[in-house]
Amino acid sequence: ASRPLYALPEGDGRRLPSAISRLEQTPNMDKQADSLRDDLKTLLARARDLAADQSLPAGERESRRAQLEADHAGWQQRFARWVETDGARFGITFRETPGGEK
């Protein structure tokens, strides 16, 4: 199982700008992979902004976090389909872990 996108203890998003920067440096592969990369950058930027905005009321923060998690889950499904259908062309595959998870 993957870690949630908003796995930011105490709203700590300090590593998100670095992750976004690293994604910006990845090479183009194909149209769908590039779209997935861009969508992930957007998700990370939303997580960064959510972590940084300490003025949000708790209910609004939770609502945005829940939407972010749902959007990330959808991204993970699209990514998994891409890996299964086209990833091998680029040497990208899932590894099975001892627990049988990808």
N, CA and C atoms as an extended XYZ file, in Angstrom:
306
Properties=species:S:1:pos:R:3:atomname:S:1:resname:S:1:resid:I:1 pbc="F F F"
N         0.845       -1.183        0.000 N   ALA     1
C         0.000        0.000        0.000 CA  ALA     1
C         0.881        1.234        0.000 C   ALA     1
N         0.417        2.237       -0.690 N   SER     2
C         1.213        3.454       -0.758 CA  SER     2
C         0.857        4.365        0.399 C   SER     2
N         1.746        5.289        0.673 N   ARG     3
C         1.489        6.268        1.721 CA  ARG     3
C         0.543        7.327        1.187 C   ARG     3
N        -0.314        7.857        2.025 N   PRO     4
C        -1.189        8.934        1.577 CA  PRO     4
C        -0.374       10.143        1.145 C   PRO     4
N        -0.893       10.855        0.169 N   LEU     5
C        -0.209       12.055       -0.304 CA  LEU     5
C        -0.056       13.068        0.804 C   LEU     5
N        -1.078       13.205        1.617 N   TYR     6
C        -1.036       14.212        2.663 CA  TYR     6
C        -0.551       13.604        3.974 C   TYR     6
N         0.473       12.758        3.885 N   ALA     7
C         1.067       12.165        5.081 CA  ALA     7
C         2.064       13.170        5.640 C   ALA     7
N         1.536       14.269        6.078 N   LEU     8
C         2.373       15.360        6.561 CA  LEU     8
C         2.085       15.574        8.040 C   LEU     8
N         2.926       15.018        8.884 N   PRO     9
C         2.672       15.196       10.314 CA  PRO     9
C         2.638       16.680       10.669 C   PRO     9
N         1.639       17.057       11.428 N   GLU    10
C         1.512       18.434       11.899 CA  GLU    10
C         1.490       19.429       10.735 C   GLU    10
N         1.056       18.987        9.551 N   GLY    11
C         0.975       19.891        8.412 CA  GLY    11
C         2.328       20.269        7.850 C   GLY    11
N         3.331       19.464        8.061 N   ASP    12
C         4.694       19.767        7.638 CA  ASP    12
C         4.878       19.440        6.158 C   ASP    12
N         4.971       20.459        5.337 N   GLY    13
C         5.153       20.251        3.908 CA  GLY    13
C         6.520       20.685        3.420 C   GLY    13
N         7.520       20.668        4.282 N   ARG    14
C         8.845       21.184        3.914 CA  ARG    14
C         9.488       20.456        2.744 C   ARG    14
N         9.201       19.173        2.572 N   ARG    15
C         9.859       18.425        1.494 CA  ARG    15
C         9.090       18.486        0.174 C   ARG    15
N         7.900       19.032        0.189 N   LEU    16
C         7.098       19.072       -1.029 CA  LEU    16
C         7.702       19.943       -2.130 C   LEU    16
N         8.252       21.138       -1.841 N   PRO    17
C         8.861       21.910       -2.931 CA  PRO    17
C         9.996       21.155       -3.624 C   PRO    17
N        10.777       20.419       -2.863 N   SER    18
C        11.860       19.627       -3.446 CA  SER    18
C        11.306       18.523       -4.342 C   SER    18
N        10.233       17.877       -3.905 N   ALA    19
C         9.622       16.820       -4.717 CA  ALA    19
C         9.070       17.398       -6.020 C   ALA    19
N         8.441       18.558       -5.945 N   ILE    20
C         7.906       19.213       -7.138 CA  ILE    20
C         9.045       19.552       -8.093 C   ILE    20
N        10.124       20.092       -7.555 N   SER    21
C        11.287       20.445       -8.376 CA  SER    21
C        11.870       19.222       -9.074 C   SER    21
N        11.947       18.120       -8.358 N   ARG    22
C        12.487       16.888       -8.961 CA  ARG    22
C        11.584       16.395      -10.081 C   ARG    22
N        10.278       16.504       -9.905 N   LEU    23
C         9.358       16.106      -10.973 CA  LEU    23
C         9.531       16.986      -12.211 C   LEU    23
N         9.803       18.262      -11.986 N   GLU    24
C        10.000       19.183      -13.107 CA  GLU    24
C        11.239       18.821      -13.916 C   GLU    24
N        12.160       18.104      -13.327 N   GLN    25
C        13.399       17.732      -13.999 CA  GLN    25
C        13.330       16.374      -14.686 C   GLN    25
N        12.210       15.674      -14.561 N   THR    26
C        12.103       14.347      -15.174 CA  THR    26
C        11.926       14.487      -16.681 C   THR    26
N        12.484       13.559      -17.433 N   PRO    27
C        12.380       13.647      -18.896 CA  PRO    27
C        10.977       13.310      -19.384 C   PRO    27
N        10.651       13.814      -20.557 N   ASN    28
C         9.392       13.451      -21.195 CA  ASN    28
C         9.478       12.005      -21.636 C   ASN    28
N         8.348       11.292      -21.538 N   MET    29
C         8.324        9.895      -21.970 CA  MET    29
C         7.280        9.705      -23.054 C   MET    29
N         6.028        9.755      -22.681 N   ASP    30
C         4.954        9.714      -23.665 CA  ASP    30
C         3.854       10.636      -23.150 C   ASP    30
N         2.858       10.847      -23.969 N   LYS    31
C         1.820       11.820      -23.635 CA  LYS    31
C         1.137       11.501      -22.305 C   LYS    31
N         0.791       10.244      -22.103 N   GLN    32
C         0.086        9.869      -20.875 CA  GLN    32
C         1.006        9.983      -19.655 C   GLN    32
N         2.253        9.558      -19.782 N   ALA    33
C         3.193        9.663      -18.656 CA  ALA    33
C         3.437       11.124      -18.297 C   ALA    33
N         3.565       11.959      -19.315 N   ASP    34
C         3.777       13.382      -19.053 CA  ASP    34
C         2.562       13.989      -18.351 C   ASP    34
N         1.367       13.573      -18.751 N   SER    35
C         0.148       14.056      -18.109 CA  SER    35
C         0.093       13.594      -16.653 C   SER    35
N         0.471       12.345      -16.408 N   LEU    36
C         0.507       11.835      -15.030 CA  LEU    36
C         1.503       12.626      -14.184 C   LEU    36
N         2.661       12.912      -14.748 N   ARG    37
C         3.670       13.694      -14.019 CA  ARG    37
C         3.132       15.073      -13.681 C   ARG    37
N         2.501       15.723      -14.666 N   ASP    38
C         1.970       17.059      -14.428 CA  ASP    38
C         0.847       17.038      -13.386 C   ASP    38
N         0.009       16.012      -13.449 N   ASP    39
C        -1.065       15.889      -12.457 CA  ASP    39
C        -0.498       15.663      -11.062 C   ASP    39
N         0.570       14.885      -10.957 N   LEU    40
C         1.186       14.658       -9.648 CA  LEU    40
C         1.805       15.950       -9.119 C   LEU    40
N         2.427       16.729       -9.985 N   LYS    41
C         2.972       18.029       -9.559 CA  LYS    41
C         1.857       18.908       -9.001 C   LYS    41
N         0.701       18.898       -9.660 N   THR    42
C        -0.433       19.692       -9.192 CA  THR    42
C        -0.903       19.205       -7.828 C   THR    42
N        -0.991       17.890       -7.655 N   LEU    43
C        -1.391       17.339       -6.356 CA  LEU    43
C        -0.401       17.734       -5.259 C   LEU    43
N         0.881       17.640       -5.558 N   LEU    44
C         1.898       18.016       -4.566 CA  LEU    44
C         1.829       19.501       -4.232 C   LEU    44
N         1.571       20.337       -5.236 N   ALA    45
C         1.444       21.772       -4.991 CA  ALA    45
C         0.234       22.056       -4.096 C   ALA    45
N        -0.865       21.345       -4.341 N   ARG    46
C        -2.044       21.510       -3.484 CA  ARG    46
C        -1.733       21.084       -2.051 C   ARG    46
N        -1.002       19.975       -1.890 N   ALA    47
C        -0.630       19.507       -0.546 CA  ALA    47
C         0.290       20.527        0.125 C   ALA    47
N         1.234       21.074       -0.640 N   ARG    48
C         2.147       22.091       -0.102 CA  ARG    48
C         1.360       23.305        0.376 C   ARG    48
N         0.431       23.759       -0.467 N   ASP    49
C        -0.352       24.947       -0.117 CA  ASP    49
C        -1.242       24.688        1.098 C   ASP    49
N        -1.820       23.497        1.166 N   LEU    50
C        -2.652       23.143        2.311 CA  LEU    50
C        -1.831       23.112        3.593 C   LEU    50
N        -0.643       22.552        3.508 N   ALA    51
C         0.224       22.483        4.693 CA  ALA    51
C         0.652       23.876        5.144 C   ALA    51
N         0.836       24.778        4.176 N   ALA    52
C         1.335       26.113        4.503 CA  ALA    52
C         0.243       27.042        5.032 C   ALA    52
N        -1.013       26.783        4.692 N   ASP    53
C        -2.094       27.692        5.066 CA  ASP    53
C        -2.627       27.348        6.452 C   ASP    53
N        -2.012       27.936        7.446 N   GLN    54
C        -2.414       27.675        8.829 CA  GLN    54
C        -3.657       28.463        9.238 C   GLN    54
N        -4.168       29.324        8.330 N   SER    55
C        -5.336       30.130        8.660 CA  SER    55
C        -6.654       29.401        8.414 C   SER    55
N        -6.594       28.235        7.764 N   LEU    56
C        -7.826       27.504        7.456 CA  LEU    56
C        -8.477       26.962        8.727 C   LEU    56
N        -9.796       27.111        8.833 N   PRO    57
C       -10.503       26.465        9.955 CA  PRO    57
C       -10.357       24.943        9.840 C   PRO    57
N       -10.428       24.258       10.949 N   ALA    58
C       -10.194       22.806       10.979 CA  ALA    58
C       -11.116       22.057       10.021 C   ALA    58
N       -12.380       22.425        9.954 N   GLY    59
C       -13.317       21.732        9.071 CA  GLY    59
C       -12.958       21.897        7.607 C   GLY    59
N       -12.572       23.101        7.232 N   GLU    60
C       -12.157       23.362        5.842 CA  GLU    60
C       -10.861       22.613        5.525 C   GLU    60
N        -9.923       22.611        6.459 N   ARG    61
C        -8.657       21.888        6.253 CA  ARG    61
C        -8.933       20.399        6.032 C   ARG    61
N        -9.807       19.834        6.850 N   GLU    62
C       -10.127       18.408        6.732 CA  GLU    62
C       -10.835       18.125        5.408 C   GLU    62
N       -11.716       19.006        5.004 N   SER    63
C       -12.426       18.836        3.737 CA  SER    63
C       -11.443       18.868        2.560 C   SER    63
N       -10.543       19.806        2.575 N   ARG    64
C        -9.537       19.890        1.499 CA  ARG    64
C        -8.601       18.691        1.522 C   ARG    64
N        -8.231       18.254        2.724 N   ARG    65
C        -7.352       17.087        2.838 CA  ARG    65
C        -8.047       15.845        2.273 C   ARG    65
N        -9.323       15.680        2.596 N   ALA    66
C       -10.077       14.524        2.109 CA  ALA    66
C       -10.193       14.557        0.581 C   ALA    66
N       -10.441       15.735        0.010 N   GLN    67
C       -10.523       15.849       -1.449 CA  GLN    67
C        -9.167       15.557       -2.083 C   GLN    67
N        -8.110       16.032       -1.462 N   LEU    68
C        -6.764       15.774       -1.951 CA  LEU    68
C        -6.460       14.279       -1.943 C   LEU    68
N        -6.841       13.598       -0.877 N   GLU    69
C        -6.634       12.152       -0.792 CA  GLU    69
C        -7.427       11.414       -1.866 C   GLU    69
N        -8.666       11.843       -2.100 N   ALA    70
C        -9.492       11.202       -3.132 CA  ALA    70
C        -8.875       11.419       -4.516 C   ALA    70
N        -8.414       12.629       -4.768 N   ASP    71
C        -7.788       12.923       -6.061 CA  ASP    71
C        -6.497       12.123       -6.229 C   ASP    71
N        -5.755       11.964       -5.144 N   HIS    72
C        -4.521       11.186       -5.202 CA  HIS    72
C        -4.828        9.717       -5.468 C   HIS    72
N        -5.878        9.202       -4.861 N   ALA    73
C        -6.261        7.802       -5.102 CA  ALA    73
C        -6.603        7.596       -6.575 C   ALA    73
N        -7.305        8.543       -7.173 N   GLY    74
C        -7.600        8.461       -8.596 CA  GLY    74
C        -6.345        8.508       -9.436 C   GLY    74
N        -5.402        9.359       -9.038 N   TRP    75
C        -4.120        9.441       -9.757 CA  TRP    75
C        -3.389        8.110       -9.662 C   TRP    75
N        -3.380        7.495       -8.488 N   GLN    76
C        -2.691        6.221       -8.319 CA  GLN    76
C        -3.281        5.145       -9.230 C   GLN    76
N        -4.585        5.141       -9.382 N   GLN    77
C        -5.225        4.161      -10.272 CA  GLN    77
C        -4.808        4.393      -11.720 C   GLN    77
N        -4.805        5.653      -12.150 N   ARG    78
C        -4.386        5.963      -13.521 CA  ARG    78
C        -2.920        5.590      -13.735 C   ARG    78
N        -2.076        5.864      -12.730 N   PHE    79
C        -0.662        5.522      -12.824 CA  PHE    79
C        -0.480        4.003      -12.933 C   PHE    79
N        -1.216        3.264      -12.118 N   ALA    80
C        -1.110        1.796      -12.146 CA  ALA    80
C        -1.507        1.260      -13.518 C   ALA    80
N        -2.569        1.816      -14.106 N   ARG    81
C        -2.973        1.368      -15.449 CA  ARG    81
C        -1.876        1.666      -16.459 C   ARG    81
N        -1.264        2.851      -16.348 N   TRP    82
C        -0.192        3.211      -17.284 CA  TRP    82
C         0.991        2.251      -17.123 C   TRP    82
N         1.385        1.976      -15.889 N   VAL    83
C         2.507        1.056      -15.656 CA  VAL    83
C         2.201       -0.304      -16.275 C   VAL    83
N         0.993       -0.787      -16.073 N   GLU    84
C         0.629       -2.121      -16.582 CA  GLU    84
C         0.577       -2.154      -18.107 C   GLU    84
N         0.168       -1.048      -18.744 N   THR    85
C         0.010       -1.067      -20.203 CA  THR    85
C         1.230       -0.548      -20.952 C   THR    85
N         1.890        0.481      -20.443 N   ASP    86
C         2.979        1.120      -21.194 CA  ASP    86
C         4.294        1.237      -20.433 C   ASP    86
N         4.274        1.023      -19.143 N   GLY    87
C         5.475        1.240      -18.332 CA  GLY    87
C         6.681        0.425      -18.756 C   GLY    87
N         6.445       -0.808      -19.191 N   ALA    88
C         7.567       -1.683      -19.555 CA  ALA    88
C         8.401       -1.094      -20.683 C   ALA    88
N         7.785       -0.312      -21.568 N   ARG    89
C         8.552        0.317      -22.660 CA  ARG    89
C         9.640        1.233      -22.120 C   ARG    89
N         9.454        1.705      -20.898 N   PHE    90
C        10.401        2.628      -20.279 CA  PHE    90
C        11.133        1.988      -19.101 C   PHE    90
N        10.984        0.679      -18.941 N   GLY    91
C        11.634       -0.025      -17.843 CA  GLY    91
C        10.956        0.212      -16.500 C   GLY    91
N         9.691        0.590      -16.515 N   ILE    92
C         8.961        0.866      -15.281 CA  ILE    92
C         7.959       -0.253      -15.050 C   ILE    92
N         8.134       -0.943      -13.941 N   THR    93
C         7.237       -2.039      -13.574 CA  THR    93
C         6.982       -1.963      -12.074 C   THR    93
N         5.997       -2.721      -11.643 N   PHE    94
C         5.757       -2.846      -10.206 CA  PHE    94
C         6.562       -4.017       -9.678 C   PHE    94
N         7.100       -3.850       -8.482 N   ARG    95
C         7.763       -4.954       -7.789 CA  ARG    95
C         6.817       -5.480       -6.743 C   ARG    95
N         6.772       -6.771       -6.637 N   GLU    96
C         5.978       -7.380       -5.566 CA  GLU    96
C         6.798       -7.314       -4.279 C   GLU    96
N         6.145       -6.982       -3.197 N   THR    97
C         6.805       -6.972       -1.891 CA  THR    97
C         6.527       -8.307       -1.213 C   THR    97
N         7.242       -8.625       -0.158 N   PRO    98
C         7.006       -9.892        0.531 CA  PRO    98
C         5.543      -10.093        0.943 C   PRO    98
N         4.808       -9.009        1.192 N   GLY    99
C         3.402       -9.123        1.556 CA  GLY    99
C         2.488       -9.250        0.360 C   GLY    99
N         3.069       -9.260       -0.845 N   GLY   100
C         2.282       -9.402       -2.068 CA  GLY   100
C         1.723       -8.107       -2.593 C   GLY   100
N         2.110       -6.970       -1.989 N   GLU   101
C         1.617       -5.667       -2.459 CA  GLU   101
C         2.556       -5.112       -3.495 C   GLU   101
N         1.995       -4.243       -4.346 N   LYS   102
C         2.812       -3.582       -5.366 CA  LYS   102
C         3.390       -2.308       -4.812 C   LYS   102
